[in-house]
């Protein structure tokens, strides 16, 4: 499962963006970040979690270093989105649940 984490840097920036965006895309260790975020979501078990709860586990990481991983993890079938829950801002946030290795091939979103 570990070797499936990480994103192609070419998908992390737009071709019309300044070259600093490209440089940044190549400097981010998406493999490490996706694994960290996945493990955090997985730690909440079957009840799942919202972004506020995941971000609280990584106070030293920037907002985007954490939240940018949700889409990649969902697209790869590592997590599903299952309903919503009110976050710290009083706005609804999607509940994320880690899928088991056996269920990973089922990429349907629950919500």
C-alpha positions in Angstrom: 0.0 0.0 0.0 2.9 2.4 0.8 4.1 2.4 -2.8 0.7 3.8 -4.0 1.1 7.0 -2.0 2.4 10.1 -3.7 1.4 12.3 -6.6 3.1 13.2 -9.8 4.5 16.7 -9.4 3.3 17.6 -12.9 -0.3 17.3 -11.6 0.3 19.8 -8.7 0.7 23.0 -10.7 -0.8 24.7 -13.8 1.4 25.1 -16.8 0.6 28.8 -17.0 1.7 29.4 -13.4 5.0 31.0 -12.5 8.0 28.7 -12.4 8.0 29.0 -8.6 4.9 26.9 -8.6 6.6 24.2 -10.6 9.6 24.3 -8.3 7.4 24.0 -5.3 5.5 21.0 -6.7 8.8 19.2 -7.1 9.9 20.0 -3.6 6.9 18.6 -1.8 7.2 15.0 -0.5 3.6 14.0 -1.4 4.4 10.3 -0.6 5.2 11.2 3.0 2.3 13.6 3.4 -0.3 11.3 1.9 0.8 8.5 4.2 0.7 10.8 7.3 -2.8 12.1 6.4 -4.1 8.6 5.6 -2.8 7.2 8.9 -4.4 10.1 10.8 -7.7 9.5 9.1 -7.4 5.7 9.7 -6.7 6.3 13.4 -10.3 7.6 13.8 -11.7 4.2 12.8 -15.1 3.6 11.5 -16.5 6.8 12.9 -14.3 8.8 10.6 -13.2 12.4 11.0 -13.3 15.8 9.6 -10.5 18.1 8.4 -10.3 20.0 11.7 -9.6 16.7 13.5 -6.9 15.7 11.0 -5.3 19.1 11.0 -5.1 19.1 14.8 -2.8 16.1 14.6 -0.3 18.1 12.6 0.0 21.6 14.2 3.4 22.1 12.6 2.3 21.4 9.0 0.7 24.1 6.9 -3.0 24.0 6.1 -2.5 23.2 2.5 0.1 20.5 3.2 -2.6 18.5 5.0 -5.8 19.5 3.1 -4.4 19.0 -0.4 -4.0 15.3 0.4 -7.7 14.5 0.8 -8.5 14.7 -2.9 -5.5 12.5 -3.9 -6.4 9.9 -1.2 -10.0 9.9 -2.4 -9.1 9.6 -6.0 -6.9 6.7 -5.2 -9.6 4.9 -3.2 -7.8 5.1 0.1 -10.6 7.2 1.7 -14.3 7.8 1.2 -16.4 10.7 2.1 -19.5 9.8 4.2 -21.7 12.6 5.3 -20.8 15.9 7.0 -20.3 17.2 10.5 -20.0 20.8 11.8 -16.4 21.9 12.2 -14.8 24.6 14.4 -16.0 27.3 12.0 -19.6 26.2 12.4 -19.5 25.1 8.8 -20.2 21.6 7.6 -17.1 19.5 6.7 -17.1 16.2 5.0 -16.5 13.1 7.2 -13.6 11.0 5.8 -13.1 7.3 6.5 -10.1 5.2 5.6 -10.9 2.2 3.6 -9.4 -1.2 4.4 -6.9 -2.7 2.0 -9.5 -5.2 0.9 -12.0 -2.4 0.1 -9.5 -0.1 -1.6 -10.4 -1.4 -5.1 -14.0 -0.1 -4.5 -13.5 3.6 -5.3 -17.1 4.6 -4.9 -17.7 7.6 -2.7 -20.2 6.9 0.0 -21.6 10.4 0.1 
